[in-house]
Amino acid sequence: MWHEQTCNLGSDRSLHAAQTGSGPDLVLIHGALTTSHDWRTSPVAQALAPTHRVTAVDRPGHGRSRRRRFEGTPRDQADQIAEGLEQLGIRRAIVVGHSFGGLVTLALAERHPDLFAAMILLSPIAFPEPRLMEQLLLAPRAIPLAGPALSRFAEAMRLDAMALPLFHKIMFHPQDVPAAWHETYPFADILDPQALVFEGEDAAATLPLSAGGTIAIGEIQIPAQVLIGTSDKVIDETRQAAAVAALLPKGRIGRIEGGGHMIHHTHPDRILSAIREASATQPA
């Protein structure tokens, strides 16, 4: 049973979180084109509720978490998440970030290391690079004034609604999109033109040479595991996952044979093993 609450952080800023279970804290941060729904429907969260207090957050600007325009860099999101977690009484947690949520998790680790007991990055983007689909379709919406108009135009032409099923197929490739995930997917939240403006700001942070997407990874002294599927069509293993694992002073990489981008849904046992291993190394 999930208990949902919204932490009011003032001036159009908030953090919405869903919590279940009790025990050591586990914080779950979602990627692009999803909300906390993605983690709440994952077998990982359900399996850990008997042993952990599991907190799945809506990243700022997504789902029910509000953020201000032009204040959505990975570091901005990390600061806002940290404020919300403090209100929730979360002091030292295993933090799991998926995809773009991995970049936000790295920013959180850089700026708020005391929040962490350990860090697990799943299929993470960690460095700015050319990313054709996101940057062509979404990043222009970050443009001042014109961006929201572009988003409303895309809604009127149903461009986003037509593109979204393709994104889902790529995300889950080579596995199928789970029926239960699709049936409960928050289409209205994701396709909201303002939410897609914030997706555009996120995508702009991954543009080549973007200062907003550059984190001091080599200075993060938190035990970290990086997991990547060998069939991931969204994140490149060599340029992203392996590179961030090599830069993290206490990082190591694990490869999931045949896994795609959504390994927390398709290969939950590997993710559970990583989390339980991290939990076992924490002081009683």
C-alpha positions in Angstrom: 0.0 0.0 0.0 1.5 3.3 -1.1 1.0 6.5 1.0 1.4 9.6 -1.1 2.3 13.1 0.2 3.5 16.4 -1.2 6.2 18.4 0.5 5.6 22.1 -0.1 8.9 23.9 -0.7 7.5 27.3 -1.4 7.2 29.5 -4.5 6.0 27.0 -7.0 8.3 24.3 -5.8 7.3 21.0 -4.3 8.3 17.3 -4.1 5.6 14.6 -4.4 6.6 11.2 -3.0 4.9 7.8 -2.6 6.1 5.7 0.3 5.6 2.1 1.3 7.1 -0.3 3.8 9.3 0.3 6.8 13.0 -0.2 7.6 16.2 1.4 6.2 15.5 4.1 3.6 15.5 3.4 -0.1 14.9 6.3 -2.5 13.9 5.7 -6.1 14.3 8.4 -8.8 12.7 7.9 -12.3 13.9 8.7 -15.7 12.5 10.7 -18.7 8.9 10.4 -19.9 7.9 8.7 -16.7 6.9 9.7 -13.1 7.1 7.8 -9.8 4.5 5.5 -11.5 7.4 3.8 -13.2 8.9 2.7 -9.8 5.6 2.0 -8.1 4.8 -0.5 -10.8 8.2 -2.2 -10.7 8.6 -5.5 -9.0 11.7 -4.1 -7.3 9.7 -1.7 -5.1 7.1 -4.3 -4.3 9.6 -6.9 -3.2 11.5 -4.5 -0.9 8.6 -3.0 1.0 8.8 -5.7 3.7 12.3 -4.8 4.6 12.8 -1.1 3.6 11.0 2.2 3.7 10.7 2.7 0.0 10.2 6.3 -1.3 9.5 6.9 -5.0 9.6 10.6 -5.9 8.3 12.5 -8.8 11.3 14.4 -10.1 10.7 18.2 -10.0 8.6 19.3 -13.0 7.2 15.8 -13.5 4.1 14.1 -12.1 2.9 16.1 -9.1 6.2 17.8 -8.2 6.3 21.4 -9.2 9.4 23.3 -10.3 10.0 26.8 -11.7 10.8 27.4 -15.3 14.6 27.6 -16.1 15.4 26.1 -12.7 15.5 22.4 -13.7 19.1 21.5 -14.3 20.2 18.2 -12.7 21.7 20.1 -9.8 18.5 22.2 -9.4 16.4 19.0 -9.3 18.9 17.5 -6.8 18.6 20.4 -4.5 14.8 20.3 -4.6 14.7 16.6 -4.0 17.1 17.0 -1.0 14.8 19.6 0.5 11.8 17.3 0.1 13.7 14.3 1.5 14.7 16.4 4.6 11.0 17.1 5.2 10.2 13.4 4.9 12.9 12.7 7.6 15.2 10.8 5.2 18.8 11.2 6.3 20.8 8.3 4.9 19.4 6.2 2.1 20.3 3.9 -0.7 19.4 6.0 -3.7 18.6 4.3 -7.0 18.4 6.4 -10.1 17.3 5.2 -13.6 18.3 6.8 -16.9 18.0 10.6 -16.6 17.3 10.0 -12.9 20.8 8.6 -12.8 22.2 12.0 -13.8 20.0 13.7 -11.1 21.2 11.0 -8.6 24.8 11.9 -9.4 24.1 15.6 -8.9 22.4 14.7 -5.6 25.5 12.7 -4.6 27.8 15.6 -5.6 25.9 18.2 -3.6 24.3 16.3 -0.7 26.6 13.3 0.0 25.3 13.0 3.6 21.9 11.8 2.2 23.6 8.6 0.9 24.4 5.2 2.3 25.0 3.9 -1.2 24.1 4.7 -4.8 22.9 2.4 -7.6 22.6 3.8 -11.1 20.5 1.9 -13.6 21.1 2.5 -17.3 22.3 6.0 -16.5 23.0 8.9 -18.7 25.9 10.7 -17.0 27.5 12.9 -19.7 26.2 15.3 -22.3 26.3 13.9 -25.8 24.3 14.1 -29.1 20.9 12.3 -28.5 19.0 12.7 -31.7 15.4 11.8 -30.7 15.2 13.6 -27.3 17.2 16.6 -28.5 15.2 17.2 -31.7 11.8 16.4 -30.4 12.0 17.8 -26.8 15.0 20.2 -26.3 13.6 23.0 -28.5 10.8 23.4 -25.9 13.4 24.7 -23.4 13.7 27.9 -25.6 12.4 31.0 -23.7 8.9 32.1 -24.9 8.9 29.9 -28.0 9.3 26.6 -26.1 5.8 26.5 -24.6 4.2 27.5 -27.9 6.1 24.6 -29.6 4.8 22.3 -27.0 1.2 23.4 -27.4 1.6 23.1 -31.2 2.9 19.5 -30.8 -0.1 18.7 -28.6 -2.6 20.2 -31.2 -1.0 18.1 -34.0 -0.8 15.0 -31.7 2.9 14.7 -32.5 3.7 13.6 -28.9 0.8 11.2 -28.6 2.0 9.5 -31.8 5.7 9.4 -30.8 5.2 8.1 -27.3 4.4 4.5 -28.2 7.6 4.4 -30.2 9.6 5.7 -27.2 8.0 3.0 -25.1 9.0 0.2 -27.5 12.6 1.5 -27.6 12.7 1.8 -23.8 11.7 -1.9 -23.3 13.4 -3.4 -26.3 14.2 -6.3 -26.7 11.4 -7.2 -24.3 7.7 -6.2 -24.7 6.1 -3.3 -22.9 4.4 -4.9 -19.9 0.6 -4.7 -20.1 0.2 -3.6 -16.5 2.7 -0.8 -16.9 1.0 0.4 -20.1 -2.5 0.2 -18.7 -1.6 2.4 -15.7 0.8 4.7 -17.4 0.0 8.3 -16.6 -0.5 9.5 -20.3 -2.3 12.7 -19.3 0.6 13.8 -17.0 3.3 12.9 -19.5 1.6 14.5 -22.5 0.7 17.7 -20.7 2.4 20.5 -22.7 3.9 22.2 -19.7 5.3 18.8 -18.5 6.9 18.4 -21.9 8.5 21.9 -21.6 10.2 20.5 -18.5 11.2 17.4 -20.4 12.7 19.8 -23.0 14.8 21.5 -20.3 15.9 18.0 -19.1 16.9 17.1 -22.7 18.8 20.4 -23.1 20.9 19.4 -20.2 22.3 16.5 -22.2 23.3 18.6 -25.2 27.0 18.5 -26.0 29.0 20.9 -23.9 26.1 21.6 -21.6 27.4 22.9 -18.3 24.1 22.0 -16.6 24.7 18.3 -17.3 28.3 18.1 -16.2 28.8 16.7 -12.7 32.1 16.4 -10.8 31.8 12.6 -10.8 35.4 11.9 -9.8 34.8 13.6 -6.4 31.9 11.5 -5.4 33.1 9.2 -2.6 29.9 7.1 -2.3 29.8 3.3 -2.8 28.2 2.9 -6.2 27.0 0.2 -8.5 26.2 0.8 -12.2 24.0 -1.7 -14.0 23.4 -1.7 -17.7 21.6 -4.1 -20.1 23.7 -5.3 -23.0 20.8 -4.7 -25.4 20.0 -1.2 -24.2 19.0 1.0 -27.1 18.7 4.2 -25.1 22.0 4.4 -23.2 25.4 3.5 -24.7 27.4 1.2 -22.3 30.8 2.4 -23.3 30.2 6.2 -23.5 27.9 6.3 -20.4 27.6 3.4 -18.0 31.2 2.1 -18.2 32.6 5.6 -18.2 30.8 6.7 -15.1 31.6 3.5 -13.3 35.3 4.1 -14.1 35.2 7.7 -12.9 33.4 7.0 -9.6 36.2 6.3 -7.0 34.0 3.6 -5.4 32.1 2.5 -8.5 31.8 -0.8 -10.3 29.7 -1.9 -13.3 27.5 -4.9 -13.8 26.2 -6.0 -17.2 22.8 -7.7 -17.6 22.9 -10.0 -20.6 20.0 -9.3 -23.0 18.6 -6.6 -20.8 17.2 -3.4 -22.4 16.8 0.0 -20.9 14.0 -0.8 -18.4 15.9 -3.5 -16.4 14.1 -2.6 -13.1 11.0 -4.1 -14.8 12.5 -6.9 -17.0 15.3 -8.1 -14.7 14.2 -7.2 -11.2 16.2 -10.0 -9.5 19.5 -8.3 -10.5 18.4 -5.0 -9.2 17.2 -6.6 -6.0 20.5 -8.3 -5.5 22.4 -5.0 -5.9 20.1 -3.2 -3.4 20.3 -6.1 -0.9 24.1 -6.2 -1.2 24.3 -2.5 -0.6 22.0 -2.9 2.4 24.1 -5.7 3.9 27.2 -3.5 4.0 25.5 -0.7 6.0 26.0 -0.5 9.8 23.2 -1.9 11.9 
